[in-house]
Amino acid sequence: MDTKSLRIFLHLSESLSFSRTSEAYHMSPSTLSRHIKQMEDVVGYPLFLRDNRSVHLTPEGEKFIIYAKESLGAWEHFQQSLANQFQELAGEISLYCSVTASYSFLYTILSEFRGRYPKIELKVHTGDPVPAMERVLNRLEDISIAARPNHVPTNLAFKRIAISPLVFIAPKDPQALRALNANEVGKVDWATVPMIVSEDGIARVRVDQWFKQQQVKPNIYAQVSGNEAIVSMVALGFGIGVVPTLVLDNSPLVDSVQILKVSPELEAFDVGLFTLKKSLANPIIKAFWDQITD
Ligand SMILES: CC(=O)[C@](C)(O)C(=O)O
């Protein structure tokens, strides 16, 4: 039976007045009567007893109220579930970050997001953080995690996740240290010590500036892409490196290296998410962005 008929029946079962119910449904009392008659034919029993002065429900009519309410409830429930399905955000986001960032941040970022938006699929690409911002600018990724440069392009939005000091690290083993002309912590011959630094990017800019300030030309032994590998090279005794502490904290080699106290200290990394400001008009990216609180 159609939902409109069920609603009309329920209205009449409450009003017990053909004139009021016909008015409510903008039909004449005789059309309403015909409607009810058709329903009674389908049900096979009279639903109402009527005479000139009053209208009463029959026992079958009473039972039919239960059926009508249940089926309308089920119908509404069904419609709601369709509506929810269309309102639920679905789609794909691509995210670029370093392996370290995936260890440190993805769990926190994604654990709530996954529950709230199960239909948003995530594509995570990991690698050297240096090109992370560029990849967003070039639309290779929707979002990336990286350190904020001193000048962020105006079409990019940035949201901080963490501050991580940028530190000089040396091998912990005293013999390995001595082999590097750095026999005492804090006493390093900066002109000769082999340096292991980022090939490029913010860390490299800061290290180069630091050496310039010291008026020393660094002896660059290795240029590495990806901070994790800098820790490995230093742990193996190849030189002194520069990495954000975040990378150290997540490195299996953390116990093989030590942080050197240097003055002045390097400017810390301001690590966070990048996306194109334009992309925030996309509800999926906006949903991801909005659930990050620094
Ligand atoms: C998140 C980031 O880009 C770091 C901290 O620099 C890294 O993981 O190397």
The ligand as an SDF file (V2000), in Angstrom:
LIG
                    3D

  9  8  0  0  0  0  0  0  0  0999 V2000
   58.3700   15.3200    8.5530 C   0  0  0  0  0  0  0  0  0  0  0  0
   59.5970   15.6970    7.8920 C   0  0  0  0  0  0  0  0  0  0  0  0
   59.5810   16.1870    6.8330 O   0  0  0  0  0  0  0  0  0  0  0  0
   60.8910   15.4230    8.5530 C   0  0  0  0  0  0  0  0  0  0  0  0
   60.7840   15.5580   10.0170 C   0  0  0  0  0  0  0  0  0  0  0  0
   61.8050   16.3310    8.0670 O   0  0  0  0  0  0  0  0  0  0  0  0
   61.3920   14.0600    8.1680 C   0  0  0  0  0  0  0  0  0  0  0  0
   60.6960   13.0930    8.4280 O   0  0  0  0  0  0  0  0  0  0  0  0
   62.4660   13.9690    7.6090 O   0  0  0  0  0  0  0  0  0  0  0  0
  1  2  1  0
  2  3  2  0
  2  4  1  0
  4  5  1  0
  4  6  1  0
  4  7  1  0
  7  8  2  0
  7  9  1  0
M  END
$$$$
